[in-house]
Amino acid sequence: MPDSDVSQNAANTADAGGSGRPYLIVLGNEKGGSGKSTTAMHIVVALLHEGYKVGTIDLDARQKSLTRYIENRRAYCEKKGLELKHPQETVVPRSEFRTSDAAEADEKERFEAAYMGLADTVDVIVIDCPGSDTFLSRLAHTAADTLVTPVNDSFVDLDLLARVDPETHKVLGPSLYAEMVWKARQRRQLADGNTIDWVVLRNRLGALHAKNKERVEKVLNALSKRIGIRYISGLGERVIYREMFLAGLTLMDLKQSQGVDGKGLSMSHVAARQEVRNLLDALELPFRKGKAA
């Protein structure tokens, strides 16, 4: 069966918040260290706080960073007697079949089963892809309504999106990952006539105005016209994001949980929480119309 079958099945009903299928937000990036799972978890919990029912599908069964984040959250809440909201989480492991055809058929069946297991009970599904090119990742990219690609604000990470001339900083051509997303968009268009909104998330933006930052923005402007991306500001370089993983908390939980280890909220935490709200608004998720500040 073709990759697009999942998209076709999903397209038969309405958007999240209505009477039909859940909205799919896919976190995809073929490089590690960009804050993909942390971003995914903050999107999940922010939507839970807005009253949406959220499910997660973790396609990185080896690392399981998003799933471990959620497991830490459940354990912390049980230990501290907290009543925080939780998503319904699912992990889809890679196939153990030896031949590629058999493995892909098996993984497609697993992916569809995970989707269908959540479809009737949630409004939104957030999918965390592994930091490599896999068949499961390509399935998820094709099924996405919104594709979020976190990158650090550097040319090292921009190499994921395009080949750039080292002297003029002009875009020479799309990267292998960008070509994969382009093909996923084509398959989605053929499957159900819908488009994938591709959002590049600039994580760890520096506070100071720098020449490198200007050059990165110039390349992103060129890419927005050439391969149809939107780019927005993501999560800053803050210690708090790393501190919260073991407790399974996000910045949206800190008021209810009295901060990490009961230390309370600082002004830095308040500013970071607004950063997450701004990120969610900038994603322009269609089912959140009227929610943006």
C-alpha positions as CSV (number, residue, x, y, z in Angstrom):
1,M,0.0,0.0,0.0
2,P,1.3,3.5,-0.8
3,D,2.6,5.9,1.9
4,S,-0.4,8.3,1.2
5,D,-3.0,5.8,2.4
6,V,-2.7,7.1,6.0
7,S,-3.2,10.7,4.7
8,Q,-6.2,9.6,2.6
9,N,-7.9,7.9,5.5
10,A,-7.3,10.9,7.7
11,A,-8.6,13.3,5.1
12,N,-12.1,11.8,5.1
13,T,-13.2,13.7,8.2
14,A,-12.9,17.2,9.8
15,D,-10.1,19.0,11.7
16,A,-9.4,18.8,15.4
17,G,-12.0,20.1,17.8
18,G,-14.8,19.1,15.4
19,S,-16.5,15.7,14.9
20,G,-13.8,14.1,12.9
21,R,-10.2,13.1,12.7
22,P,-7.4,14.4,14.9
23,Y,-5.1,17.1,13.7
24,L,-1.5,15.8,13.1
25,I,1.5,17.8,14.2
26,V,4.8,16.1,13.3
27,L,8.2,17.1,14.7
28,G,10.8,16.2,12.1
29,N,14.5,16.8,11.9
30,E,17.3,14.5,10.8
31,K,19.9,16.0,13.2
32,G,20.0,15.7,16.9
33,G,20.4,18.3,19.6
34,S,17.9,20.8,18.2
35,G,15.4,20.5,21.1
36,K,12.9,18.4,19.1
37,S,11.5,16.3,21.9
38,T,11.4,19.3,24.4
39,T,9.5,21.3,21.8
40,A,7.1,18.4,21.2
41,M,6.4,18.1,24.9
42,H,5.8,21.8,25.4
43,I,3.3,21.8,22.4
44,V,1.6,18.7,23.9
45,V,1.2,20.2,27.4
46,A,0.2,23.7,26.1
47,L,-2.6,22.1,24.1
48,L,-3.7,20.0,27.1
49,H,-3.9,23.2,29.2
50,E,-6.2,24.7,26.5
51,G,-8.6,21.7,26.9
52,Y,-7.6,19.6,23.9
53,K,-7.3,15.9,24.2
54,V,-3.8,15.0,22.9
55,G,-2.1,11.8,21.9
56,T,1.5,11.2,21.1
57,I,3.2,8.8,18.8
58,D,7.0,8.2,19.4
59,L,8.7,6.9,16.3
60,D,12.1,6.7,17.9
61,A,11.6,3.5,19.9
62,R,15.4,3.3,20.7
63,Q,15.7,6.7,22.4
64,K,12.1,7.3,23.3
65,S,12.9,10.8,24.5
66,L,9.3,12.1,24.3
67,T,7.9,9.0,25.8
68,R,10.4,9.0,28.7
69,Y,9.5,12.7,29.2
70,I,5.8,11.6,29.6
71,E,6.7,8.7,31.8
72,N,8.8,11.0,34.1
73,R,5.7,13.2,34.3
74,R,3.4,10.4,35.5
75,A,6.0,9.2,38.0
76,Y,6.6,12.8,39.4
77,C,2.9,13.4,39.7
78,E,2.3,10.2,41.6
79,K,5.2,10.9,43.9
80,K,4.2,14.5,44.6
81,G,0.4,13.9,44.6
82,L,-0.1,16.3,41.7
83,E,-3.0,16.2,39.3
84,L,-1.5,17.4,36.0
85,K,-2.9,16.6,32.6
86,H,-1.3,13.8,30.5
87,P,-1.4,12.8,26.9
88,Q,-2.2,9.3,25.6
89,E,1.2,8.0,24.5
90,T,2.2,5.3,22.0
91,V,5.5,4.0,20.8
92,V,5.9,2.5,17.3
93,P,9.1,0.4,17.0
94,R,10.8,-0.3,13.7
95,S,10.2,-3.7,12.1
96,E,12.5,-6.6,12.6
97,F,11.9,-8.1,9.2
98,R,15.0,-8.5,7.2
99,T,13.8,-7.6,3.7
100,S,12.9,-3.9,3.0
101,D,9.5,-4.7,1.4
102,A,8.4,-6.8,4.4
103,A,9.7,-4.3,6.9
104,E,8.0,-1.4,5.2
105,A,4.7,-3.2,5.0
106,D,5.0,-4.1,8.7
107,E,5.9,-0.6,9.8
108,K,3.1,0.9,7.8
109,E,0.7,-1.5,9.5
110,R,2.1,-0.5,12.9
111,F,1.9,3.2,12.1
112,E,-1.7,2.9,11.0
113,A,-2.6,0.9,14.1
114,A,-1.1,3.5,16.4
115,Y,-3.0,6.3,14.6
116,M,-6.3,4.4,14.6
117,G,-5.8,3.6,18.3
118,L,-5.8,7.3,19.1
119,A,-8.1,8.7,16.4
120,D,-11.4,8.2,18.2
121,T,-10.2,9.5,21.5
122,V,-8.1,12.6,20.9
123,D,-8.3,16.0,19.1
124,V,-4.6,16.3,18.3
125,I,-1.8,13.8,17.7
126,V,1.8,15.0,18.1
127,I,4.4,12.7,16.4
128,D,8.0,12.8,17.4
129,C,10.3,11.4,14.6
130,P,13.8,10.0,15.0
131,G,16.8,12.1,14.1
132,S,17.4,10.0,10.9
133,D,15.8,9.1,7.6
134,T,13.5,6.1,8.3
135,F,10.4,4.7,6.5
136,L,8.3,5.4,9.7
137,S,9.5,9.0,9.6
138,R,8.6,9.4,5.9
139,L,5.1,8.0,6.7
140,A,4.6,10.6,9.4
141,H,5.8,13.4,7.2
142,T,3.3,12.5,4.5
143,A,0.5,12.3,7.1
144,A,1.3,15.7,8.7
145,D,-1.0,18.6,8.8
146,T,1.7,20.8,10.3
147,L,5.3,19.8,10.1
148,V,7.6,21.4,12.7
149,T,11.4,21.3,12.1
150,P,13.4,22.7,15.0
151,V,16.8,23.9,14.1
152,N,19.5,25.7,16.1
153,D,20.2,29.2,14.7
154,S,23.4,28.2,12.9
155,F,24.6,27.2,9.5
156,V,25.4,23.8,10.9
157,D,21.7,23.1,11.3
158,L,20.7,25.0,8.2
159,D,22.6,22.4,6.2
160,L,19.7,20.2,7.0
161,L,17.5,22.4,4.8
162,A,19.8,23.6,2.0
163,R,23.2,23.8,0.5
164,V,24.6,27.3,1.0
165,D,27.5,29.0,-0.8
166,P,30.2,29.7,1.9
167,E,31.1,33.1,0.5
168,T,27.9,34.6,-0.8
169,H,25.5,32.7,1.5
170,K,23.2,32.1,-1.4
171,V,21.1,29.0,-1.5
172,L,22.6,26.5,-4.0
173,G,19.9,23.9,-3.7
174,P,17.7,22.0,-1.2
175,S,19.2,19.3,1.1
176,L,18.2,15.7,1.1
177,Y,15.8,16.3,3.9
178,A,14.2,19.2,2.1
179,E,13.8,17.0,-1.0
180,M,12.2,14.3,1.2
181,V,9.7,16.8,2.6
182,W,8.9,18.1,-0.9
183,K,8.1,14.5,-2.0
184,A,5.9,14.1,1.1
185,R,4.0,17.2,0.2
186,Q,3.5,15.9,-3.3
187,R,2.2,12.6,-2.1
188,R,-0.1,14.4,0.4
189,Q,-1.5,16.6,-2.4
190,L,-2.2,13.6,-4.6
191,A,-3.8,11.7,-1.7
192,D,-6.3,14.2,-0.5
193,G,-5.7,17.6,-2.0
194,N,-4.4,19.0,1.2
195,T,-1.1,20.7,1.9
196,I,1.5,20.3,4.7
197,D,2.3,23.5,6.5
198,W,6.0,23.3,7.0
199,V,7.3,25.4,9.9
200,V,11.0,25.8,10.7
201,L,11.4,26.6,14.4
202,R,14.5,28.7,15.3
203,N,15.5,27.3,18.7
204,R,18.2,28.8,20.9
205,L,18.1,32.2,19.4
206,G,20.8,34.5,20.9
207,A,19.6,37.6,22.6
208,L,22.3,39.7,21.0
209,H,22.2,41.0,17.4
210,A,24.9,39.2,15.5
211,K,26.2,39.1,11.9
212,N,25.7,35.3,11.8
213,K,22.0,35.8,12.9
214,E,21.5,38.2,10.0
215,R,23.0,35.7,7.5
216,V,20.9,32.9,8.8
217,E,17.7,35.0,8.4
218,K,18.7,35.9,4.9
219,V,19.0,32.2,4.0
220,L,15.7,31.4,5.6
221,N,14.0,34.2,3.7
222,A,15.4,32.7,0.5
223,L,14.2,29.2,1.5
224,S,10.7,30.5,2.3
225,K,10.3,31.5,-1.3
226,R,12.1,28.5,-2.8
227,I,10.8,25.5,-0.8
228,G,7.7,27.0,0.9
229,I,8.7,27.1,4.6
230,R,7.6,29.4,7.3
231,Y,10.1,30.2,10.0
232,I,9.3,31.3,13.6
233,S,11.1,31.8,16.9
234,G,11.1,28.8,19.2
235,L,12.6,28.0,22.6
236,G,15.5,30.1,23.9
237,E,18.7,28.8,25.5
238,R,17.5,28.4,29.0
239,V,18.6,26.1,31.8
240,I,15.0,25.6,32.9
241,Y,14.2,23.5,29.8
242,R,16.9,21.0,30.7
243,E,16.0,20.9,34.4
244,M,12.3,20.0,33.8
245,F,12.9,16.7,31.9
246,L,13.5,14.5,34.9
247,A,10.2,15.7,36.5
248,G,8.3,15.5,33.2
249,L,7.3,19.2,33.7
250,T,6.9,22.0,31.2
251,L,6.8,25.7,31.7
252,M,3.0,25.5,31.4
253,D,2.9,23.4,34.6
254,L,5.2,25.5,36.9
255,K,2.4,27.5,38.5
256,Q,0.4,24.5,39.4
257,S,3.5,22.5,40.6
258,Q,5.1,25.5,42.4
259,G,8.1,25.4,40.1
260,V,10.7,22.7,39.9
261,D,11.1,21.0,43.4
262,G,8.8,23.6,44.9
263,K,11.2,26.5,44.3
264,G,8.5,28.7,42.9
265,L,8.3,30.8,39.8
266,S,11.0,33.3,38.8
267,M,10.6,36.2,36.4
268,S,12.8,34.2,34.0
269,H,10.2,31.3,34.2
270,V,7.4,33.7,33.5
271,A,9.2,35.1,30.4
272,A,10.0,31.6,29.2
273,R,6.4,30.5,29.6
274,Q,5.3,33.5,27.4
275,E,7.9,32.2,24.9
276,V,6.1,28.9,24.7
277,R,2.7,30.7,24.2
278,N,4.2,32.8,21.4
279,L,5.5,29.7,19.8
280,L,2.0,28.0,19.9
281,D,0.4,31.2,18.4
282,A,3.0,31.4,15.7
283,L,2.3,27.8,14.6
284,E,-1.1,29.1,13.4
285,L,-2.9,25.8,14.1
286,P,-6.2,26.2,12.4
287,F,-8.2,24.6,15.1
288,R,-7.0,27.2,17.6
289,K,-8.6,30.1,15.8
290,G,-9.5,32.7,18.4
291,K,-7.0,31.3,20.9
292,A,-4.0,33.4,19.7
293,A,-3.2,36.5,21.8
